[in-house]
Amino acid sequence: MASRAATVTANERVTGGCHVLELAPGDGFPTPAAGQFTMLSTDDPAFPILPRPFSVLGARGTDDGLRLEYLIMPVGRGSGALCSLPVGGVCQVVGPMGHAIDDGLPDGPLVCVAGGYGVAPFLFLAETWKRAGDPRLDRLCIVYGARDAGRLSLSERLEATGARVELCTEDGSRGFRGRVDARLEELLGEGGRVGVVTCGPDPMMEAVGVVARSADLPCRASLETVMGCGYAVCNGCAVGVGDPSDPDGYTYELACREGTLFDEARLHWNLL
């Protein structure tokens, strides 16, 4: 893990109202893996006291060093300030933290289910496998959903990876008409043993977990939990997980240290 004052090298507003923020963190910053996150902040007095966690959208080497990408929706003061950074501006980056998506994954096909800007780690994964010529790309399916076609950020870039992409919109304006869990249920009905990973709003991930469990398939959830520090000091990202040894049947683990990927069947969504 490292802490750097990174320079903004690009800031592009894309479909869905999100921004793709590209940063140059300088020499010595570790290259993140798909599924990992960093904490971002600025020195602007208007920025909240605590940094904000963001999944890494991409990491690539250039002649001028490492470039990190993030898909950020300006929904609050912190994210809004990051989306307002000009090229040449400075952003503090701490990380990378968390576990990679493919850490300990079983062999075989993988279905990644994304909602909204939860697509970021899965696009990172697909592009990483494409650059590496990884044969697992041929067994990767990404189900990506939003309320309407205008909210499917970076869908064209996702389709360009060569992975199987299943787009879903609740209003039917693009792809499958309905929610991602409904499309997942159809795909799992095709048969075969697959792994499932999901990232997006909590209710969506919970619904995806229900579908996976009904098919007796493993499912991991990449949580978008609020964090204060990102490295297990503040205890602000505790999530409820099942624990048969506890009298209450559950305990708490820190999303930053134990995750952000969790076995979905362990999560107590009502405690998140």
C-alpha positions as CSV (number, residue, x, y, z in Angstrom):
1,M,0.0,0.0,0.0
2,A,1.2,3.5,-0.8
3,S,0.1,7.1,-0.5
4,R,0.7,9.5,-3.3
5,A,-0.3,13.0,-4.5
6,A,-1.5,12.0,-8.0
7,T,-1.9,14.3,-11.0
8,V,-5.1,14.3,-12.9
9,T,-4.3,13.4,-16.5
10,A,-7.9,13.1,-17.8
11,N,-11.4,13.8,-16.6
12,E,-14.2,12.8,-19.1
13,R,-17.9,12.9,-18.5
14,V,-19.5,9.7,-20.0
15,T,-22.9,8.3,-20.5
16,G,-24.9,7.9,-17.4
17,G,-23.6,11.1,-15.7
18,C,-20.4,9.4,-14.5
19,H,-16.9,10.7,-14.9
20,V,-13.9,8.7,-15.9
21,L,-11.0,10.1,-13.8
22,E,-7.5,9.2,-14.8
23,L,-4.6,9.7,-12.4
24,A,-0.9,9.5,-12.6
25,P,0.3,8.4,-9.1
26,G,4.0,8.6,-9.8
27,D,6.8,6.1,-9.4
28,G,6.5,3.3,-6.9
29,F,2.7,3.1,-6.6
30,P,1.7,-0.6,-6.7
31,T,-0.4,-1.7,-9.7
32,P,-3.9,-2.7,-8.5
33,A,-5.7,-5.8,-9.5
34,A,-9.4,-5.9,-10.6
35,G,-11.6,-5.8,-7.5
36,Q,-9.2,-3.7,-5.5
37,F,-9.9,-0.1,-4.4
38,T,-8.1,3.0,-3.3
39,M,-9.0,5.9,-1.0
40,L,-9.3,9.3,-2.8
41,S,-9.3,12.8,-1.5
42,T,-8.3,16.4,-2.3
43,D,-6.7,19.3,-0.3
44,D,-9.7,21.5,-1.1
45,P,-11.2,22.8,2.2
46,A,-14.6,22.0,0.8
47,F,-13.7,18.3,0.6
48,P,-15.1,16.2,3.5
49,I,-12.7,15.3,6.3
50,L,-12.6,11.6,5.3
51,P,-11.4,10.3,2.0
52,R,-13.7,8.3,-0.3
53,P,-13.2,4.6,-1.4
54,F,-13.5,3.9,-5.1
55,S,-13.0,0.6,-7.1
56,V,-10.3,0.9,-9.6
57,L,-11.7,0.9,-13.2
58,G,-8.3,0.4,-14.9
59,A,-4.6,0.3,-14.4
60,R,-2.1,0.5,-17.2
61,G,1.5,1.3,-17.8
62,T,2.5,4.1,-20.1
63,D,5.8,5.6,-21.2
64,D,5.2,8.2,-18.5
65,G,4.4,5.7,-15.8
66,L,1.3,4.1,-14.2
67,R,-2.2,5.4,-15.0
68,L,-5.2,4.7,-12.8
69,E,-8.8,5.1,-13.8
70,Y,-12.0,5.5,-11.8
71,L,-15.7,5.6,-12.7
72,I,-17.2,8.2,-10.4
73,M,-20.8,9.4,-10.1
74,P,-21.0,12.9,-8.5
75,V,-23.6,12.2,-5.9
76,G,-22.2,14.0,-2.9
77,R,-19.6,16.5,-1.8
78,G,-16.7,14.1,-2.0
79,S,-17.5,12.5,-5.3
80,G,-18.6,15.9,-6.7
81,A,-15.2,17.5,-5.8
82,L,-13.3,14.6,-7.5
83,C,-15.4,14.9,-10.7
84,S,-14.7,18.6,-10.7
85,L,-10.9,18.2,-10.7
86,P,-9.2,19.7,-13.8
87,V,-6.5,18.1,-15.8
88,G,-3.3,19.0,-13.9
89,G,-5.1,19.0,-10.6
90,V,-3.9,16.9,-7.7
91,C,-5.7,14.1,-5.9
92,Q,-4.4,12.1,-2.9
93,V,-4.4,8.3,-3.6
94,V,-4.0,5.7,-0.9
95,G,-3.9,2.0,-1.8
96,P,-4.4,-0.4,-3.4
97,M,-6.5,-2.3,-0.8
98,G,-8.9,-5.2,-0.8
99,H,-8.8,-8.5,-2.6
100,A,-8.7,-9.2,-6.3
101,I,-11.8,-10.6,-8.0
102,D,-10.0,-13.7,-9.2
103,D,-8.3,-14.5,-5.9
104,G,-9.2,-18.1,-5.1
105,L,-11.8,-18.3,-7.9
106,P,-12.7,-21.9,-8.9
107,D,-11.9,-23.0,-12.4
108,G,-14.7,-22.7,-14.9
109,P,-17.1,-20.1,-16.3
110,L,-17.7,-16.9,-14.4
111,V,-20.7,-14.6,-14.5
112,C,-20.3,-11.1,-13.2
113,V,-23.5,-9.1,-12.4
114,A,-23.2,-5.4,-12.3
115,G,-25.6,-2.5,-11.5
116,G,-24.8,1.1,-12.4
117,Y,-21.2,2.1,-11.7
118,G,-20.7,-1.3,-10.0
119,V,-19.5,-2.3,-13.5
120,A,-16.1,-0.8,-12.8
121,P,-14.2,-3.8,-11.4
122,F,-15.7,-6.2,-14.0
123,L,-14.6,-3.9,-16.9
124,F,-11.2,-3.8,-15.3
125,L,-11.1,-7.6,-15.1
126,A,-12.2,-8.1,-18.7
127,E,-9.7,-5.6,-20.1
128,T,-6.9,-7.2,-18.0
129,W,-7.7,-10.7,-19.3
130,K,-7.9,-9.3,-22.8
131,R,-4.5,-7.7,-22.7
132,A,-2.9,-10.8,-21.2
133,G,-4.6,-13.1,-23.7
134,D,-6.0,-15.0,-20.7
135,P,-8.2,-17.9,-21.9
136,R,-10.6,-17.2,-19.0
137,L,-12.0,-14.3,-21.1
138,D,-13.8,-16.8,-23.3
139,R,-15.6,-18.1,-20.2
140,L,-16.5,-14.7,-18.8
141,C,-20.1,-13.3,-19.0
142,I,-20.9,-9.8,-17.6
143,V,-24.5,-9.0,-16.9
144,Y,-24.8,-5.2,-16.7
145,G,-28.0,-3.4,-15.8
146,A,-29.5,0.0,-15.2
147,R,-32.9,1.7,-15.2
148,D,-32.5,2.8,-18.8
149,A,-30.0,2.8,-21.7
150,G,-28.8,6.3,-20.8
151,R,-27.4,5.0,-17.5
152,L,-25.3,2.2,-18.9
153,S,-21.9,3.9,-18.5
154,L,-19.1,2.5,-20.7
155,S,-21.2,-0.2,-22.2
156,E,-19.5,0.1,-25.5
157,R,-16.1,-0.2,-23.9
158,L,-17.3,-3.3,-22.0
159,E,-18.5,-4.9,-25.2
160,A,-15.2,-4.2,-26.9
161,T,-13.4,-6.5,-24.4
162,G,-14.6,-9.7,-26.1
163,A,-16.3,-11.0,-23.0
164,R,-20.0,-12.1,-23.4
165,V,-22.0,-9.0,-22.4
166,E,-25.7,-9.1,-21.4
167,L,-27.2,-5.6,-21.1
168,C,-30.4,-5.2,-19.1
169,T,-32.6,-2.2,-18.7
170,E,-35.7,-2.0,-16.6
171,D,-37.6,0.0,-19.2
172,G,-36.4,-2.2,-22.1
173,S,-34.6,0.6,-23.9
174,R,-31.6,-1.6,-24.5
175,G,-31.0,-5.3,-24.2
176,F,-33.0,-7.5,-21.8
177,R,-36.1,-5.9,-20.4
178,G,-36.0,-6.4,-16.7
179,R,-33.6,-6.6,-13.8
180,V,-30.2,-8.2,-13.8
181,D,-31.3,-11.0,-11.3
182,A,-34.1,-12.0,-13.7
183,R,-31.6,-12.3,-16.6
184,L,-29.1,-14.1,-14.4
185,E,-31.9,-16.7,-13.5
186,E,-32.4,-17.3,-17.3
187,L,-28.7,-17.7,-17.9
188,L,-28.2,-20.1,-15.0
189,G,-31.1,-22.1,-16.5
190,E,-28.9,-22.9,-19.4
191,G,-27.1,-25.3,-17.2
192,G,-23.5,-25.8,-16.2
193,R,-21.5,-25.0,-13.1
194,V,-20.5,-21.3,-12.9
195,G,-19.2,-18.9,-10.3
196,V,-21.1,-15.6,-9.7
197,V,-19.7,-12.3,-8.6
198,T,-21.8,-9.2,-8.2
199,C,-21.2,-5.5,-7.5
200,G,-23.8,-2.7,-7.3
201,P,-26.6,-1.5,-5.0
202,D,-27.1,-3.7,-2.0
203,P,-30.7,-4.7,-2.9
204,M,-29.5,-5.8,-6.3
205,M,-26.6,-7.9,-4.9
206,E,-29.0,-9.5,-2.4
207,A,-31.3,-10.5,-5.2
208,V,-28.5,-11.9,-7.2
209,G,-27.4,-14.0,-4.2
210,V,-30.9,-15.4,-3.9
211,V,-30.8,-16.5,-7.5
212,A,-27.3,-18.0,-7.1
213,R,-28.3,-19.9,-4.0
214,S,-31.4,-21.3,-5.6
215,A,-29.2,-22.8,-8.3
216,D,-26.7,-24.1,-5.6
217,L,-23.9,-21.9,-7.0
218,P,-21.3,-19.9,-5.1
219,C,-21.7,-16.1,-5.2
220,R,-19.4,-13.3,-4.1
221,A,-20.5,-9.8,-3.4
222,S,-18.2,-6.8,-3.9
223,L,-19.5,-4.3,-1.3
224,E,-19.6,-0.6,-1.9
225,T,-19.4,0.1,1.8
226,V,-18.8,3.5,3.3
227,M,-15.3,3.7,4.8
228,G,-13.4,6.1,6.9
229,C,-9.8,5.0,6.4
230,G,-9.7,1.9,4.2
231,Y,-7.0,0.1,6.2
232,A,-8.8,-1.3,9.3
233,V,-8.1,1.5,11.8
234,C,-11.4,3.4,12.1
235,N,-13.7,0.3,12.2
236,G,-16.2,2.3,10.2
237,C,-16.9,-0.3,7.5
238,A,-18.1,-3.2,9.7
239,V,-20.6,-5.5,8.0
240,G,-22.7,-8.3,9.5
241,V,-21.7,-11.8,8.6
242,G,-23.0,-15.2,9.7
243,D,-21.2,-16.9,12.6
244,P,-22.7,-20.0,14.1
245,S,-20.4,-19.9,17.1
246,D,-21.9,-16.5,18.2
247,P,-25.0,-16.6,20.4
248,D,-26.7,-14.1,18.0
249,G,-25.7,-16.2,14.9
250,Y,-23.6,-13.4,13.4
251,T,-20.6,-11.2,14.0
252,Y,-19.0,-8.2,12.2
253,E,-16.0,-8.1,9.9
254,L,-14.4,-5.1,8.2
255,A,-15.1,-4.7,4.6
256,C,-11.7,-3.0,3.9
257,R,-9.6,-5.8,5.5
258,E,-11.7,-8.9,4.9
259,G,-13.3,-7.8,1.5
260,T,-14.5,-6.0,-0.2
261,L,-15.4,-9.4,-1.7
262,F,-17.5,-11.5,0.6
263,D,-19.2,-14.9,0.2
264,E,-22.8,-13.5,-0.3
265,A,-24.4,-16.4,1.7
266,R,-22.6,-15.1,4.8
267,L,-23.8,-11.6,4.6
268,H,-26.7,-10.3,6.8
269,W,-28.0,-7.7,4.4
270,N,-30.3,-6.2,7.1
271,L,-27.2,-5.3,9.1
272,L,-25.4,-3.5,6.3
